[in-house]
């Protein structure tokens, strides 16, 4: 989908010779040209491809409750104040970005973050929505051939290693619906998430856990086809339909809507999933973002441990793959060609 850039800028955060964290502010926004568009399109592609994302909204800083009026007197956090000043025309985009860069530098200093990089902010339009992408771009040492054919070492953007980025849907933010989580962000991995200080910098908090919500949907679908005694071939179609719908929503950056999914399943002749989950008193949000990794559980069995890694499509269970729960034994009939060749060579059976 085509992007239309309104404004973009890059600032440099770095370590000086004394090991202190420094900030070099750009004095102007980037020129809207093909190179900038290509960079933003690549950033958008890498961002969209990240399977683990969180969803959040701004929270108020130092909120206090007025016990007499039962009202919340908290104020927006610093980043949201800067954002609003820009959106309301009190500051231009460059000024907003410079204040945001200083805020990030202060936040990084508190966390002891040990990487240099570039802060890129981009205001752009995609389809009917307006977005603000806030990303910390890592750098790597590289070698460049100069126009005079000399070879010099230089710092290069390492977009593929993007880990600190958030995208604010400004259209949804302006609507101010209480049920909207208008900020998405890349989630860190094991241990203390690398995204934590980035969320603190933005002044937002995760509300909906996409992975847990998607896993809850997967478990509900598995119980749904089992408890309704749906025939095997229809059950397989139901799982695939759920997988396809959720995958489409994930790919387009849209939320899973249980009502729409339920309608698609009933068109295939299945009972109502929405009525089933309500009758079972299962907690399933009406809308939530999809988590790609959790979706695979609908169509695949996979696991690893103890030096063994196994994965196969669910439709193969009971056919080419048999499982005996009593002995915890998996029997596979017919192996993949490349695995079979390796095994035959090991036993000296190849011609």
N, C-alpha and C positions, 0 to 999 in steps of 0.2 A: 504494500500500500504506500502510495506516494506521500512524502513528507513535505511540508511547506514551512521553512524556517522563518520566524519573525526576528529573533535576535539570538545570538550565542556569543560566548566569551570563554576564555581560558585564563586561569591564574596558576602560578607556580608555587608549590609548597616544597621546601627543600631543607636539607641539613647543611649548615655552614661548616667551615673548617674547625670550629670549636665544638661541633656536635650540637649546636643550638638549632632549633627549628625556625626557619625563616619563611617569609612570604614575599613574593614578587607579584605585584598587581599589574594587570594589563591596563594601559591608559585608554584603550578603545575596544569596542566590540569587534568581533570577527566580520570580515567582509563576506557577504552572502555569495559564495561562488561554488563551483562544482566540487572543489576539494573539501570544503566544509560540509557540504551536503553528503558527500561520500563517507566522511568520517561519522556523521550523525546517523546515517543509514546503517553503517556497520555497527555502531554502538547499539542502535535499536535492535538490530538482528541478534547480536550477542545477548543483549538484555532479555529479549523475548525467549531465547533458547534456554535460559537458565531454568532448570526444572524446579528449584526450591526458591519460592518467593513468599514473602510475608505481606500482609495487608494491614494498613494502619490508618489512623487519622490523627490530627493534631490534638494535643492535650494542653490543658491550662497549667501555667506555671504558678506554683505556690498558691494553689486554690484554697480558699477558706469558705466555710459555710456560715451564712448569716442565720443564726438559730431563731431569730425573731421572725424573719420573712422566709426562711428555708430556701434561700437563693444562694447561688454560687458566685462569689465575688472574685474568683480567679481571673487572671489576665492571660492572653495568649503568650506562648513562649517567644523568645527573641526572634527565631527564624520566621515564625508566622507574622510577627509584627513587621519585619522587614518585607515579607512577601506582600502583606496588605498595603504597605506604604507604596510599593511599586505598582500593584494592581490598581490602586486608587489614584495613581498619577502624581503622588507626592515626590517620588524619586524616579529617575529613569532606570533602565535595565542595567546599565553599567554600574551605577551607584549601588543599586541593590546587590549586584553580584560581588562588588568589592566588600561591602559590609558582611555578606555571607561568607566570603573567603576568610575575613578576619575572625569571624565566629568559629569557623571550622578549625583554624589554626589554634585558637584558644582551647577548643575541645580536644584536639589531637594532643596538645601539650599535657593536658590532664591525664590522658590515658597512656602516655608514653608510646604512642604509635611510632614505629621505627622505619617508615618508608617515605621516600620522596615521590612526588607525582604531580599531576596537574588536575586542578578542579575545573571541570567544564559544566557550565549551565547553559541550557538551550531551551528557548521558548519556541514551540512549533505546533503546527496543526496537522492532525492525521484523521482522515474521514471527517466526522462531525465534531470531534473533540479537540480541545486545546490542552497541551501538556507542557510541563516544566520538567526536564530531565536534569537531575543533579548527580554528577558522577565524579568519582576520584579515579583518574586514569593512571595506572602504574606505568613505570618506564623500565626499559631494559637497555643494556649496552648493545650497540650494533655497529656495523661498518657500512659506510656510505661511499659510493664512488661519486666524486664531485664533477662538475661540468668540465674542469680541466683534466679529468681522468686521474686525479690524485685520489688516494684512498685515505679516509679519515674515520676515526672512531667517533660515534655520536650517540646521544640518548634518543631512543625511539619509543613511541607509545606502544604499549603491550595490551591492546584492546581485548585480546582473547583471554587475558587473565583478570578481567574486570570482576571485582568482588564487592566494591563499595559503590552502590548506585541506588537511587530512588527515583520514582517517576510519580509526579503529582498530576492528577487529572484536574486541571483548573476549571473545566466545565462543571464537573461534579462538585468541586469545592465551592464554586460560586452558588450552586443550588442549595447547599447546606442542609441536605437531607440527613436526618439522624442515623439512618440505616446504611449510609454510604461510607465505605472505607476507600477514600479517594487517593490514598498513597499506597503504592506497591514498592517493595524493596527486595534486593537479593539477600537471602538468608545465609548466614555463615554455617559452618559445619560443626564438628564435635567440639565440646568444651565451651568456653565463653565465646559467644558468637562475635566474629569480627565486625558484624553489622551493629553491635550494641551502641558503640560510641557515635556511629553515624545517625542512629535514631535519636540519640540524645542531642546531637547537633541540630537535627531538624525539629526536635521538640514534639515527637509523635510517639505513639504506642500502638503495638500490635493488638488488634481486637479479635479478628477471625483467624484461626489457624487453618490454613488451606489444606494441609496434609491430614490433620485429624478429621476435618469435615469430609474430605474425599474418602478417607478410609471408612468413615461411618457410612457413607453412601455405598461403598463397595460391600461392606458387611451386610447392609440392609438388602442389597440386590441378591447376594448369595443366599440369604435366609428366605428372601421373597420367592425365588425360583424353587427352593427346596420345600418350603412349607405349603406352597400352592400346588405341589405335585405336578409342576409343568413338565411336559414331555422333554426328553433330552435335547432333541433338535430345536425345539422352541426355546428352551432355556439357554442354549448356545446363542441363538439369535438375540435374545433379550440382553445377555451379557455384552455381545458385540455391539448392539445398538446403543447401550449405555456408554460403552467405551468410545464409540465413534462420536456420539454427541458431546461427551465431555472433552474429547480430544479436539473437536472443532472449537469449542468454547475456549479451551486453553490456548490454542493456536491464534485465535483472534483477540485474545486478551479479555474476553467476556466472562461473566460469571455463569456458573451452572444454575439453572432455574428449574427446580424440581417440578413445577407445574408444566413447563414446556417438555421436560423429559418424560413425564407421565403421559402426556398427550401422544408423544411419539411411540411409546411402548404400547399404548392402547390401540394405536393404528395398526400395530403388528399383531393384534389379537390377544395381547397379554392383559391380565387383570390390572387394577389401578395400584401402582406402587405407592402413591400418596396416601390412599386409603389404608393400605397395608401398614405403612409406618405409623400412621395415626392410631390404628387399632392396637399395634404392638407397643405404643407409647415410646417409640424410638425418637431420640433427639436428632432431628435433621433440619438444618436451617432452610428457609424457603429459597435463599440465594447464597452462594458462596463461590469463591475462586477455586479453580481446579488445580490439583497437584499431579503433575505428570507421572512421577514415580509411583504414587499410590494407585493410579489408574491401572497400571500393569497387572495388579492382582486380580483384575476382572477376567483377563484372558490368559494369564500365565501363572505357572508355579515356578518359583525360583528360590534358591538359597545356596549358601556356601558356608563352609566351616570344616575344620580338621583336614584341610588339604583337598576337600572335595567341593566342586561347584556344579550345580545341576539346575537346568532351566528347560521347561517344555510347555507347550500350549495346553491349556486346560482340556480342550476337546480330545486330546490324545489319551487322557486318563480313562482307563477301562478298555482301551483299544490297544495301541502299541505300548502303553505304559500301564503297569499293574502295581497297586500298592496294597500290602498286607499290614494293617495296623497292629495285629497281634505280634508280629515279629519285626516290625519296622523295616520291612524289606521292599525295595523298589525294583521291579523287573522291567527291563526295557527290551523290546523286540525290534531289532533293526537299528543300527547306529548311523549317525551322519557319515557321509563318505570320507571326509578328511580324518575323522576319528577312527573309522574302520581301517583306513590305510596305515595309520600310525600303529594301531594294535596288531595288524597283520605283519608289519615290518618287525615289530618287537618280538613276535613269535616265529619270525623267519618264514612266514607263509606267502609273502609276495612273490610273484613270478619273476 
